[in-house]
C-alpha cells in the first residue's frame, strides 16, 4: 500500500487537517483499520485518531485544537511525532508509516481535560433488591394447618376403617421403601422451612433413587408371595 498525503496544515493555526488516500499500485483502496497516532517525544503520551474514508476512498482527519482535539491532547503541547497506522485482514502485519514531526502549541481547552492516567476506577457496588415482606405469622400458621389437614384426615380414616397392615413385610426392601417415603416428606418439610431449592433437589435425587429401587423390589416380592399362595 502506498500513502499519498495531499495536505497538512499546522503551525499557529487552530486546525490540523490530514487528507490522504491509500493505494495498492494504481488503484485506491480502503482498509479496515486506519489510525493517525501522535506521540509526545518528551512524555511518550500517545493520542490516536481514527480516519474515516468517504465514498471516493479519501481519508480525512480534521482536528480543531480549540475544542475536541485540545481535550484529547490534555492541552499538553510540545513536539509530537505523527505516524500513520494501517491494518487489514489482507495485510500480513500492521504498517506504521512515519508522517511528520510537529511542534504543537495547544491552547487550554474549555472542556475538562481527558483523564490520561491509568489509575484504578472507583469500585462499583451493586444494590440487590430487598427481600419481599413476609406475611404475618398467624397467616403462615393457618396455611400450614391447611396443608397438614389432609394427612390428619387420612390418619383419622385409617383409625376409623381399620388399616390393613397384614401384607407389610419386614425386609430390607420394605424398610428402605417406607423409610424413603418418610425421608422424602422430611425433605419437603425442610424445603418449606427454608432450605434452598438446589440443596433440596440434590437430597431428593439420592433418596428418590433408593426409594424407587426398594419399592420395585418390595412389589416384586409381594407379587411372588401372592403367586405362591
Secondary structure, 3 states (H helix, E strand, C coil): CEEEEEEECCCCCCEEEEEEEEEECCEEECCCEEEEEEEECCCCCEEEEECEECCCCEEEEEEECCCHHHHHHCCCCEEEEEEEEEECCCCCCCEEEEEEEEEECCCCCCCCCCCCCCCCCCCCCCCCCCCCCCCCHHHHHHHHHHHHHHHHHHHHHHHHHCCCCCCCCCCHHHHHHHHHHHHHHHHHHHHHHCCCHHHHHHHHHHHHHHHHHHHHHHHHHHHHHHHHC
